[in-house]
Amino acid sequence: WFVAPTVIEGVPFDCRTNQEEIFGPVVTLIPFDDEQEVLAYANSTSYGLAAILWTENLTRAHRMANQLQAGIIWINCWMLRDLRTPFGGMKQSGVGREGGFEALRFFTEPKNVCINLT
């Protein structure tokens, strides 16, 4: 099925469209009063693939990025990524990482071998 580009607004933050991953040209808009409120909204979902911050305040951007529970966080951009860096979600948004050395861990099984040489 196809979803036309859609903007959803006027629904509560715990609405299904705000709590589940929508893979399509869909954005939900939720008003907020302060950083703590919007962090609570963003981190209340069971998913954590990506987050986007739009701000002119770099200190705020770093503070928010540190507290957001998402695998990748874009600041004043979208879909900008060096393919040599790991990418993947948190919580129920996927398993493991794509890209970078982190991706190799998905294909390996660590083993510890100890030998007494005396």
TAGI-V686824 format. One record per residue. N is the residue number from 1. PHI is phi in degrees with one decimal (NA if undefined). Layout:
BEGIN
n,phi
N,PHI
N,PHI
END
This chain:
BEGIN
n,phi
1,NA
2,-122.7
3,-115.8
4,-68.2
5,-51.1
6,-135.5
7,-114.6
8,-110.5
9,-145.5
10,82.3
11,-114.0
12,-66.3
13,-62.7
14,-90.1
15,-63.6
16,-53.7
17,-67.5
18,-98.3
19,-109.7
20,-118.9
21,-76.4
22,-113.0
23,-95.9
24,174.7
25,-78.6
26,-128.0
27,-131.6
28,-110.9
29,-113.5
30,-130.0
31,-70.6
32,-147.8
33,-101.0
34,-154.0
35,-59.9
36,-63.0
37,-65.5
38,-70.2
39,-64.2
40,-61.7
41,-60.8
42,-63.5
43,-88.1
44,-78.6
45,-79.7
46,-79.2
47,-112.8
48,-162.6
49,-75.4
50,-150.4
51,-142.6
52,-127.1
53,-114.9
54,-118.7
55,-159.8
56,-94.6
57,-100.5
58,-65.8
59,-62.6
60,-62.2
61,-58.3
62,-65.9
63,-61.7
64,-67.5
65,-59.5
66,-64.3
67,-96.5
68,-74.5
69,-96.1
70,-144.1
71,-71.9
72,-138.8
73,-127.8
74,-97.4
75,-117.5
76,57.3
77,-162.8
78,-152.8
79,62.6
80,-95.3
81,-160.4
82,-80.8
83,-64.8
84,-82.6
85,-101.2
86,-68.6
87,-136.4
88,173.2
89,-94.6
90,-113.6
91,56.4
92,-91.0
93,-95.0
94,86.4
95,-126.6
96,76.9
97,-132.7
98,-106.2
99,81.0
100,68.2
101,-66.9
102,-58.1
103,-65.0
104,-64.8
105,-61.5
106,-64.1
107,-101.3
108,-123.4
109,-129.1
110,-65.4
111,-143.1
112,-108.7
113,-117.6
114,-114.5
115,-127.1
116,-89.1
117,-96.5
118,-96.3
END
